[in-house]
Amino acid sequence: MEKRKHVFWELTLLIGSVFVFRSLWIIMDRIEFFNTELNLWMFFVIGIIMTSIAFYRIVHADRRFVKH
């Protein structure tokens, strides 16, 4: 793919992701279930776990394909 088109589609993906994230944030603010202190802590911990697993998998993904 041409470099200009690639950059264009990456920017489109980034901006679209911001719109989705912002919309979900506002929707979750309006639902009482997501605003209790216990649930906020629960989602915080779940988010840390999910982020840690995803980060680990991304960082170590190339090791499977490297020949020793």
N, C-alpha and C positions, 0 to 999 in steps of 0.2 A: 504494500500500500504506500502511496505517496506520503511523504513526511507531513506535508501541510494537511492532508485529509486525516492522517492519524492524530495529529494535534487537535484538529477541529473536533473529532469524535471523542477524544479524551476530555476536552473542555465541556462538550455536551453532556457526557456522562457525569462529570463533576457537578455541573450546575443542576442537572436533573436530580442527582442524589441529594443535593442541598434542599431542593423543593420537597422531596419525599420526606426527608428527615424532619424538616420544619413542620410539615403537615401532621406527621405522626406525633410530634412533640405537643402540638396544640390539641390534637384529639385526646391524647393521654392526659393532658392537664384538665380536661373537662369531665373525665370519668373518675368518680370518687374512689373506685378500687385502687387506682394507681397513685392516689395522693395520701394514703395512710402511711404513717411512719414505718410500720413493720414491712409493708410492701415495698416502700422505697429502698430500705436496706436490703431486702431480698433481691430486688432487681439490680441493685448496685453490685452485690456479690455475684449474681449470675452473670452480669456484664463483665466483671473482672475475670471470671473463669472462662467465659467464651472468648474474650479478647486474648487472654494468655494462651489458650489452646490454638487459636488461629495464628497468633504471632509465632508461636513455636513451630507450627506446621509450615508456615511460609518461610521462615529462616532455615529450616532443616529440609526443605523439599528437594533442593538440588543434590543433596548427598546421595539420594537413591540412584541418580543417573551418572554420578562420577565413577569412572573406572579407576580402581586402585592398582 
